[in-house]
Amino acid sequence: METCSQSSLAPGLNSVSAPSRHSCEELMLTYNEGEPFSGTVGRTLEDSVQAYPDVVLPPKGTPNVVFVILDDVGYAQIGCFGSDIETPNFDRLAEEGLRYRSFHTTAMCSPTRACLLTGRNQHTTGMGGIADNATGFPGFDGRINKDTGFISEVLRDNGFATMAVGKWHLAPREETDLASSRKRWPLGRGFERFYGFMGAEANQYAPDLVSDNHFVEQPFAAEDGYHLTEDLAGRAIEFINDLRNVTVDKPFFLYFAPGACHAPHQAPRAYIDRYAGKFDMGWDEWRAATHQRQLDLGILPAGTELTPRPEWIQEWATLPEEEKRAYARMMEVYAGFLTHTDHHVGRVFDHLETIGELDNTIVVVMSDNGASPEGDKHGAFNSVAWYNGVPLTLDAVLPNVDLLGSAESHGHYPYGWAHAGNTPFQRWKRECHEGGVADPLIVHWPAGTNGTGEVRNQYLHVIDIMPTVLDALGIEMPTVLEGVPQKPIEGKSLLESFSVPETSQQRTAQYYELLGCRAIYHE
């Protein structure tokens, strides 16, 4: 507790000026909000004693927390997990931090995000599927109730500033319009600031944007250089600066969820063209080369074999040349999109380093599920067709290859590239095979981890992130939050793995269920 200096004292009101009370708590009476006033109200000021609602102040030096949630990025698509796609900023975090090679999610966006933010399994939260497809049945109603508290609510109540930027996708569709309640929007779930979009995906050049609780126009048009990822990174930096312009001590929680690399795959042409010809070898050779890189990096244990390509995924060598050209270009677009994302997320890391806070920030970088097969066999120039049950045809792609990645496109690569993106595993997003639930995880926190650049082997699930972070911060999950008794946390802290490489502290059992696909892991 700090001691008041003489200069902070002022005449009257018990000789403590109101603006000074946060640094002079030992001179004040306090009481918890909702409890009776603990001071005294007399006939005069001199006969009265002030008391203030208790203000929670984290200890000085409490680390910030930043979650970066990539979208539809497969296990093998980040450089430090074996890819040849350029992701220097994510790779740097891995070199200075830790990678977990046995990290798992739910195989789809809304359920994974619900697990991450609550520390409970997807069906416990009500997010058994994506929020858009909420049903009238328990576990699948798409409504995360107040008995399932968010980490943002816990950190806010422990003195953190809380801010969310990017994709939300945690409210049923009927609760995301102008007339709906905002109680399941970010500001209704513990975040004090929000800038992003409410649904599953966003056009990178023309998104439906929300600022706090209001729909807003994008700052400028695509023809003037607008791109959503760039905008989101700038807004994240702005939120941090807004806080630091007032206080240098208050820690913050930043939830940064860019729409990348979910369809539509859209990026500036310069980023796409830097990959020209890079994927001409096709998904079979790329997958084999990636597998070898994973072995060399230690991402895979020595002797790990590459699973075979299913027969129904076309062998690259048998494809006509025009198809090879189209499919290779689609992968160039995706790679450019991911590198562009890495660059702009990296701006946030660079800013934290510039203001001297990167090393005292717990950074968690992950993907929400495996690479996506939603481009089907031939890929898509307009992937909205796939969502509406319209078959994706090669005829729709071939005349538009040169427009892929632009504002005129809403593209997605073929599932051959999704399968390769999840090397060495089978299958992909939407399914409970390893290709759907195994994802990259990077933890960067120099003050709290031991062993820079190391790869951890512990099996963990996304529900373990919240309790691990709370444990690192020394914060207990409350049994009652905002007056509501809480469901138990189902994740477990794996904090010991930050400093003890061979710790036995890990998850030994985990179930998976999505869209009728089921699996269970048990050690």
Wavefront OBJ file of the C-alpha trace (Angstrom):
o trace
v 0.000 0.000 0.000
v 1.337 3.426 -0.921
v 1.754 6.145 1.736
v 0.190 9.565 1.157
v 2.586 12.450 0.660
v 1.823 15.796 2.311
v 1.131 17.314 -1.097
v -1.800 14.946 -1.597
v -3.580 16.288 1.478
v -6.199 19.010 1.121
v -8.330 20.912 3.623
v -11.791 19.631 4.530
v -13.418 16.306 3.743
v -11.211 14.498 6.279
v -8.173 16.261 4.774
v -8.068 13.911 1.783
v -8.971 15.253 -1.625
v -11.195 12.969 -3.678
v -8.739 12.695 -6.598
v -6.073 11.424 -4.198
v -8.067 8.638 -2.631
v -6.641 5.847 -4.811
v -3.159 6.534 -3.466
v -4.279 7.200 0.123
v -6.497 4.237 0.862
v -5.000 3.662 4.278
v -6.471 7.009 5.424
v -9.995 6.223 4.242
v -12.916 4.169 5.294
v -14.096 1.872 2.501
v -16.949 -0.530 1.969
v -17.914 -3.036 -0.676
v -20.450 -1.924 -3.238
v -23.916 -3.085 -2.228
v -23.081 -3.091 1.465
v -24.222 -0.428 3.978
v -22.338 2.851 4.088
v -19.565 2.549 6.690
v -18.951 6.240 7.300
v -20.848 8.760 9.388
v -23.226 11.510 8.275
v -23.441 14.210 10.962
v -25.087 17.609 11.172
v -21.963 19.302 9.829
v -19.018 18.368 7.688
v -16.789 18.313 10.748
v -19.116 15.786 12.403
v -19.096 13.510 9.342
v -16.739 10.790 8.120
v -16.499 9.880 4.479
v -16.336 6.317 3.198
v -15.796 5.235 -0.371
v -16.811 2.147 -2.304
v -13.771 -0.097 -2.268
v -11.668 0.176 -5.415
v -9.697 -2.903 -6.426
v -6.174 -1.969 -7.434
v -3.933 -4.724 -8.814
v -0.431 -4.867 -7.343
v 2.117 -2.729 -9.146
v 3.829 -4.688 -11.883
v 0.825 -6.926 -12.585
v 1.258 -8.136 -16.177
v -1.080 -7.255 -19.000
v -2.821 -10.053 -20.892
v -3.216 -10.252 -24.677
v -5.103 -13.033 -26.471
v -4.638 -13.222 -30.254
v -7.142 -15.605 -31.853
v -6.469 -16.387 -35.494
v -9.326 -17.748 -37.582
v -9.228 -20.960 -39.644
v -5.421 -21.132 -39.462
v -4.289 -24.748 -39.550
v -1.735 -26.510 -37.388
v 0.955 -26.293 -40.067
v 0.351 -22.833 -41.519
v 2.421 -20.618 -39.179
v 6.154 -20.522 -39.821
v 7.190 -21.670 -36.356
v 4.930 -24.727 -36.748
v 6.569 -25.818 -40.004
v 5.114 -23.589 -42.703
v 7.075 -21.711 -45.339
v 4.482 -18.923 -45.192
v 6.209 -15.864 -43.757
v 5.018 -15.061 -40.232
v 8.043 -13.307 -38.687
v 6.152 -11.697 -35.814
v 4.526 -14.906 -34.626
v 7.850 -16.691 -35.122
v 9.622 -14.103 -32.981
v 7.157 -14.643 -30.141
v 7.805 -18.375 -30.404
v 11.578 -17.873 -30.388
v 11.312 -15.797 -27.211
v 8.546 -17.903 -25.678
v 6.999 -21.353 -25.836
v 5.122 -23.456 -28.369
v 2.682 -26.186 -27.383
v 2.469 -28.996 -29.891
v -0.481 -30.779 -28.238
v -2.940 -27.898 -27.936
v -6.565 -28.576 -28.868
v -9.745 -26.640 -29.618
v -13.327 -27.539 -30.545
v -12.912 -27.497 -34.363
v -15.129 -24.427 -34.839
v -15.066 -20.732 -34.072
v -17.923 -19.901 -31.653
v -17.437 -22.962 -29.419
v -13.678 -22.410 -29.192
v -14.093 -18.738 -28.301
v -16.689 -19.601 -25.667
v -14.302 -22.136 -24.127
v -11.388 -19.694 -24.208
v -13.235 -16.852 -22.515
v -15.061 -18.928 -19.882
v -12.819 -21.900 -19.046
v -15.784 -24.244 -19.531
v -16.585 -26.817 -22.199
v -18.619 -25.651 -25.158
v -21.851 -27.418 -24.168
v -21.632 -26.066 -20.624
v -21.617 -22.565 -22.103
v -24.533 -23.269 -24.462
v -22.287 -22.870 -27.498
v -22.327 -26.454 -28.750
v -22.249 -25.133 -32.316
v -21.814 -21.760 -33.934
v -23.871 -18.891 -32.607
v -25.653 -18.426 -35.943
v -27.232 -21.882 -35.692
v -28.527 -21.620 -32.128
v -31.306 -24.077 -31.292
v -33.902 -24.448 -28.555
v -32.013 -27.246 -26.805
v -29.690 -27.121 -23.785
v -26.034 -26.909 -24.699
v -26.842 -25.603 -28.159
v -28.897 -22.463 -27.573
v -26.027 -20.081 -28.331
v -26.639 -18.060 -25.170
v -23.819 -17.834 -22.645
v -25.561 -16.895 -19.428
v -24.257 -14.953 -16.442
v -23.634 -18.144 -14.457
v -20.820 -18.749 -16.932
v -18.540 -15.807 -16.274
v -16.045 -14.495 -18.803
v -12.379 -13.877 -18.027
v -13.035 -10.280 -19.070
v -15.565 -9.943 -16.229
v -13.166 -11.446 -13.710
v -10.243 -9.261 -14.781
v -12.386 -6.123 -14.889
v -13.501 -6.773 -11.315
v -9.848 -7.195 -10.352
v -8.846 -3.791 -11.639
v -7.925 -4.491 -15.267
v -8.938 -2.363 -18.214
v -10.656 -4.672 -20.710
v -10.825 -4.219 -24.469
v -11.883 -6.413 -27.386
v -11.023 -5.901 -31.038
v -12.186 -7.954 -34.018
v -14.530 -10.912 -34.294
v -17.127 -11.606 -31.577
v -19.452 -14.385 -32.830
v -20.744 -15.181 -29.336
v -24.370 -14.086 -29.585
v -27.242 -15.690 -31.502
v -28.040 -13.970 -34.767
v -31.321 -12.522 -33.500
v -29.367 -10.686 -30.785
v -26.959 -8.914 -33.126
v -29.183 -6.366 -34.862
v -29.955 -2.734 -34.083
v -33.080 -3.572 -32.077
v -31.599 -6.343 -29.966
v -30.421 -6.328 -26.391
v -26.702 -5.751 -26.041
v -26.378 -8.014 -23.002
v -24.428 -10.656 -24.956
v -22.317 -8.127 -26.823
v -18.757 -7.495 -25.634
v -19.722 -4.557 -23.409
v -22.306 -6.802 -21.767
v -19.673 -9.432 -20.978
v -16.996 -7.516 -19.158
v -15.298 -5.582 -21.938
v -15.163 -1.818 -21.538
v -14.238 -1.116 -25.160
v -15.043 -2.946 -28.404
v -14.345 -2.391 -32.070
v -15.020 -5.121 -34.581
v -17.799 -7.243 -36.061
v -20.451 -9.439 -34.532
v -20.724 -12.401 -36.899
v -18.693 -15.292 -38.270
v -16.823 -13.439 -40.980
v -16.317 -10.019 -42.470
v -15.518 -8.648 -45.874
v -12.034 -7.269 -45.327
v -12.768 -4.305 -47.584
v -16.355 -3.558 -46.512
v -17.097 -4.957 -43.033
v -20.174 -4.378 -40.885
v -18.459 -2.596 -38.014
v -19.480 -2.035 -34.413
v -17.858 0.485 -32.081
v -18.722 -0.296 -28.466
v -22.527 -0.785 -28.740
v -23.106 1.056 -32.021
v -22.913 0.113 -35.683
v -20.581 2.510 -37.488
v -19.317 3.172 -40.998
v -15.794 2.104 -41.870
v -13.279 4.971 -41.647
v -12.585 5.101 -45.390
v -13.243 3.097 -48.542
v -11.396 0.149 -50.030
v -10.403 2.210 -53.055
v -8.617 4.535 -50.632
v -6.668 1.653 -49.115
v -8.951 0.357 -46.368
v -8.408 -3.169 -45.044
v -10.061 -4.519 -41.906
v -6.991 -6.135 -40.337
v -5.061 -2.875 -40.595
v -7.985 -1.015 -39.027
v -8.285 -3.488 -36.149
v -4.588 -3.296 -35.321
v -4.743 0.483 -35.305
v -7.756 0.437 -33.016
v -6.043 -1.972 -30.593
v -3.093 0.421 -30.357
v -5.499 3.331 -29.880
v -7.258 1.580 -26.984
v -3.921 0.931 -25.282
v -2.850 4.544 -25.788
v -6.165 5.841 -24.441
v -5.470 3.931 -21.236
v -1.814 4.870 -20.952
v -2.542 8.557 -21.503
v -4.386 8.468 -18.174
v -2.573 5.829 -16.113
v 0.699 3.982 -16.518
v -0.034 1.436 -13.792
v -3.387 -0.117 -14.652
v -2.969 -3.483 -16.403
v -5.112 -4.308 -19.406
v -6.656 -7.334 -21.071
v -6.737 -7.125 -24.864
v -8.771 -9.740 -26.754
v -7.603 -9.376 -30.361
v -9.495 -11.565 -32.847
v -8.868 -10.532 -36.458
v -11.134 -12.026 -39.101
v -8.097 -13.573 -40.738
v -7.735 -16.087 -42.161
v -11.443 -16.925 -42.409
v -12.997 -16.498 -45.828
v -13.164 -14.262 -47.697
v -9.439 -14.556 -48.366
v -8.602 -10.948 -49.198
v -5.305 -9.100 -48.972
v -3.408 -6.297 -50.717
v -2.034 -7.410 -54.071
v 1.576 -6.819 -53.029
v 1.268 -9.412 -50.259
v -0.306 -11.951 -52.595
v 2.187 -11.466 -55.415
v 5.184 -12.090 -53.163
v 4.066 -15.740 -53.207
v 3.811 -16.000 -56.998
v 4.877 -19.506 -57.996
v 5.513 -20.529 -54.383
v 2.852 -23.244 -54.376
v 3.164 -24.523 -57.921
v 4.445 -27.843 -56.557
v 0.934 -28.524 -55.241
v -0.505 -29.716 -51.970
v 1.085 -33.185 -52.005
v 4.681 -31.973 -52.198
v 3.987 -29.019 -49.911
v 2.533 -31.337 -47.293
v 5.557 -33.648 -47.410
v 8.001 -30.739 -47.183
v 6.059 -29.238 -44.290
v 6.088 -32.540 -42.442
v 9.871 -32.636 -42.709
v 10.171 -29.066 -41.444
v 7.975 -29.950 -38.467
v 10.292 -32.830 -37.615
v 13.348 -30.593 -37.969
v 11.805 -27.942 -35.700
v 10.802 -30.454 -33.042
v 7.134 -29.624 -33.486
v 6.594 -33.324 -34.141
v 8.358 -36.009 -32.112
v 11.031 -37.911 -34.015
v 9.536 -40.750 -35.997
v 6.106 -39.171 -36.459
v 4.732 -40.425 -39.763
v 2.753 -38.407 -42.268
v -0.823 -39.614 -42.604
v -1.806 -40.543 -46.164
v -3.831 -38.317 -48.451
v -7.408 -39.633 -48.757
v -8.238 -40.897 -52.233
v -11.063 -38.402 -52.653
v -8.605 -35.503 -52.443
v -7.208 -35.275 -55.934
v -3.575 -36.138 -56.495
v -1.966 -32.890 -57.593
v 0.036 -34.485 -60.407
v -3.152 -35.670 -62.123
v -4.792 -32.239 -62.317
v -5.129 -30.311 -65.596
v -2.771 -27.333 -65.853
v -5.544 -24.745 -65.691
v -6.752 -26.217 -62.410
v -3.228 -26.258 -61.002
v -2.857 -22.583 -61.879
v -6.154 -21.656 -60.223
v -5.562 -23.705 -57.081
v -1.986 -22.475 -56.675
v -3.194 -18.880 -56.967
v -5.806 -19.490 -54.275
v -3.056 -20.649 -51.952
v -0.951 -17.605 -52.857
v -3.893 -15.440 -51.818
v -4.231 -17.273 -48.508
v -0.509 -17.028 -47.794
v -0.533 -13.315 -48.567
v -3.534 -12.897 -46.269
v -1.727 -14.648 -43.402
v 1.526 -12.718 -43.875
v -0.435 -9.468 -44.027
v -2.173 -10.454 -40.766
v 1.139 -11.282 -39.115
v 2.474 -7.859 -40.103
v -0.415 -5.921 -38.616
v -0.747 -7.994 -35.454
v 2.987 -7.406 -35.200
v 2.322 -3.663 -35.085
v 0.574 -4.212 -31.756
v 3.521 -6.216 -30.404
v 5.929 -3.535 -31.647
v 3.891 -0.873 -29.893
v 3.965 -2.801 -26.630
v 7.725 -3.081 -26.975
v 8.067 0.635 -27.739
v 6.211 1.587 -24.559
v 8.207 -0.952 -22.560
v 5.385 -3.394 -21.818
v 5.872 -6.398 -24.101
v 7.997 -8.374 -21.648
v 5.454 -7.795 -18.873
v 2.532 -8.983 -20.980
v 1.206 -12.539 -21.081
v 0.657 -13.071 -24.810
v -1.323 -16.082 -26.020
v -1.502 -16.690 -29.786
v -3.723 -19.486 -31.078
v -6.111 -20.508 -33.820
v -9.747 -21.358 -33.223
v -9.800 -24.526 -35.316
v -8.021 -26.351 -38.111
v -7.762 -25.130 -41.676
v -11.126 -24.840 -43.406
v -12.517 -27.154 -46.118
v -15.325 -24.727 -46.935
v -13.931 -24.087 -50.407
v -14.899 -27.669 -51.265
v -13.181 -29.528 -54.114
v -12.527 -26.637 -56.497
v -12.260 -23.652 -54.182
v -14.504 -20.639 -54.502
v -14.532 -17.231 -56.098
v -17.658 -16.524 -54.022
v -17.710 -18.757 -50.938
v -21.087 -17.374 -49.818
v -22.554 -19.836 -52.310
v -21.205 -22.750 -50.272
v -22.853 -21.462 -47.080
v -26.173 -21.348 -48.942
v -25.904 -24.880 -50.273
v -25.019 -23.864 -53.828
v -22.391 -26.194 -55.338
v -19.015 -24.583 -55.969
v -17.962 -25.188 -59.548
v -14.697 -24.832 -61.385
v -16.470 -22.759 -64.038
v -17.060 -20.031 -61.456
v -13.369 -19.914 -60.567
v -11.384 -20.123 -63.801
v -12.529 -16.835 -65.423
v -11.834 -14.934 -62.202
v -8.422 -16.183 -61.110
v -6.800 -12.768 -61.498
v -9.448 -11.185 -59.235
v -8.886 -13.562 -56.327
v -8.005 -11.683 -53.156
v -9.513 -8.416 -54.355
v -12.602 -6.560 -53.186
v -14.503 -8.148 -56.086
v -13.894 -11.641 -54.716
v -15.097 -13.638 -51.727
v -12.646 -16.447 -52.188
v -11.621 -19.661 -50.481
v -9.053 -22.298 -51.449
v -9.925 -25.989 -52.222
v -9.966 -28.552 -49.457
v -6.748 -30.069 -50.789
v -4.935 -27.060 -49.331
v -6.898 -27.309 -46.069
v -5.752 -30.906 -45.656
v -2.165 -29.823 -46.281
v -2.567 -26.927 -43.854
v -3.282 -29.391 -41.053
v -0.164 -31.508 -41.660
v 0.492 -34.164 -40.414
v -3.117 -34.829 -39.444
v -6.282 -35.959 -41.175
v -9.368 -33.874 -41.901
v -10.078 -30.269 -40.891
v -12.335 -27.627 -39.359
v -15.857 -28.780 -38.394
v -14.688 -32.321 -37.535
v -13.304 -33.902 -34.367
v -10.305 -35.447 -36.080
v -6.893 -34.034 -35.164
v -6.953 -31.905 -38.304
v -9.940 -30.082 -36.848
v -8.988 -29.827 -33.174
v -5.165 -29.673 -33.116
v -3.996 -26.077 -33.365
v -0.890 -23.936 -32.942
v -0.379 -22.278 -29.557
v 2.328 -19.754 -28.669
v 2.851 -18.302 -25.184
v 5.151 -15.287 -24.759
v 5.862 -13.997 -21.256
v 9.577 -13.553 -20.545
v 8.919 -12.709 -16.900
v 7.070 -15.958 -16.281
v 8.360 -18.619 -18.670
v 11.570 -20.602 -18.596
v 13.137 -21.862 -21.798
v 12.897 -19.535 -24.769
v 12.101 -21.168 -28.067
v 11.213 -24.486 -26.492
v 8.402 -26.805 -27.519
v 6.143 -28.160 -24.791
v 4.582 -31.591 -25.057
v 1.761 -31.315 -22.498
v -1.735 -32.109 -23.764
v -4.034 -29.164 -23.161
v -7.389 -27.889 -24.309
v -8.610 -24.364 -24.891
v -10.606 -24.501 -21.623
v -7.259 -24.603 -19.792
v -6.145 -21.160 -20.974
v -8.372 -19.092 -18.663
v -7.477 -20.913 -15.404
v -3.797 -20.896 -16.372
v -3.810 -17.131 -16.918
v -5.743 -16.469 -13.708
v -3.251 -18.659 -11.847
v -0.359 -16.689 -13.350
v -1.990 -13.467 -12.149
v -2.728 -14.825 -8.677
v -6.478 -14.320 -9.164
v -9.017 -16.856 -7.949
v -12.129 -17.525 -9.976
v -15.016 -16.206 -7.854
v -17.856 -18.514 -6.902
v -20.244 -15.572 -7.325
v -19.822 -13.002 -10.097
v -22.057 -9.943 -10.437
v -24.329 -11.526 -7.843
v -24.759 -14.753 -9.827
v -23.457 -18.124 -8.529
v -20.989 -19.535 -11.037
v -20.769 -22.885 -12.768
v -17.476 -24.612 -11.940
v -14.475 -23.969 -14.163
v -13.810 -27.150 -16.168
v -10.330 -26.229 -17.358
v -7.242 -26.680 -15.209
v -4.191 -24.514 -14.708
v -1.097 -25.631 -16.581
v 1.027 -22.798 -15.233
v 3.754 -25.163 -14.090
v 4.476 -26.027 -17.730
v 5.648 -22.433 -18.271
v 8.762 -23.150 -16.219
v 8.995 -26.945 -15.924
v 9.301 -28.539 -19.388
v 8.627 -32.105 -18.278
v 5.897 -31.420 -15.746
v 3.209 -34.059 -15.497
v 0.668 -31.272 -15.004
v -1.516 -31.690 -18.065
v -4.972 -32.686 -19.223
v -5.461 -36.459 -19.151
v -8.982 -36.628 -20.594
v -11.061 -34.478 -22.921
v -14.207 -35.059 -24.924
v -15.039 -33.575 -28.334
v -18.391 -33.198 -30.092
v -19.337 -31.067 -33.039
v -22.059 -31.452 -35.650
v -22.517 -35.088 -34.620
v -18.805 -35.924 -34.871
v -17.503 -37.255 -31.548
v -14.151 -38.165 -30.062
v -12.531 -38.624 -26.682
v -8.941 -38.400 -25.536
v -7.881 -40.352 -22.474
v -4.350 -40.941 -21.324
l 1 2 3 4 5 6 7 8 9 10 11 12 13 14 15 16 17 18 19 20 21 22 23 24 25 26 27 28 29 30 31 32 33 34 35 36 37 38 39 40 41 42 43 44 45 46 47 48 49 50 51 52 53 54 55 56 57 58 59 60 61 62 63 64 65 66 67 68 69 70 71 72 73 74 75 76 77 78 79 80 81 82 83 84 85 86 87 88 89 90 91 92 93 94 95 96 97 98 99 100 101 102 103 104 105 106 107 108 109 110 111 112 113 114 115 116 117 118 119 120 121 122 123 124 125 126 127 128 129 130 131 132 133 134 135 136 137 138 139 140 141 142 143 144 145 146 147 148 149 150 151 152 153 154 155 156 157 158 159 160 161 162 163 164 165 166 167 168 169 170 171 172 173 174 175 176 177 178 179 180 181 182 183 184 185 186 187 188 189 190 191 192 193 194 195 196 197 198 199 200 201 202 203 204 205 206 207 208 209 210 211 212 213 214 215 216 217 218 219 220 221 222 223 224 225 226 227 228 229 230 231 232 233 234 235 236 237 238 239 240 241 242 243 244 245 246 247 248 249 250 251 252 253 254 255 256 257 258 259 260 261 262 263 264 265 266 267 268 269 270 271 272 273 274 275 276 277 278 279 280 281 282 283 284 285 286 287 288 289 290 291 292 293 294 295 296 297 298 299 300 301 302 303 304 305 306 307 308 309 310 311 312 313 314 315 316 317 318 319 320 321 322 323 324 325 326 327 328 329 330 331 332 333 334 335 336 337 338 339 340 341 342 343 344 345 346 347 348 349 350 351 352 353 354 355 356 357 358 359 360 361 362 363 364 365 366 367 368 369 370 371 372 373 374 375 376 377 378 379 380 381 382 383 384 385 386 387 388 389 390 391 392 393 394 395 396 397 398 399 400 401 402 403 404 405 406 407 408 409 410 411 412 413 414 415 416 417 418 419 420 421 422 423 424 425 426 427 428 429 430 431 432 433 434 435 436 437 438 439 440 441 442 443 444 445 446 447 448 449 450 451 452 453 454 455 456 457 458 459 460 461 462 463 464 465 466 467 468 469 470 471 472 473 474 475 476 477 478 479 480 481 482 483 484 485 486 487 488 489 490 491 492 493 494 495 496 497 498 499 500 501 502 503 504 505 506 507 508 509 510 511 512 513 514 515 516 517 518 519 520 521 522 523
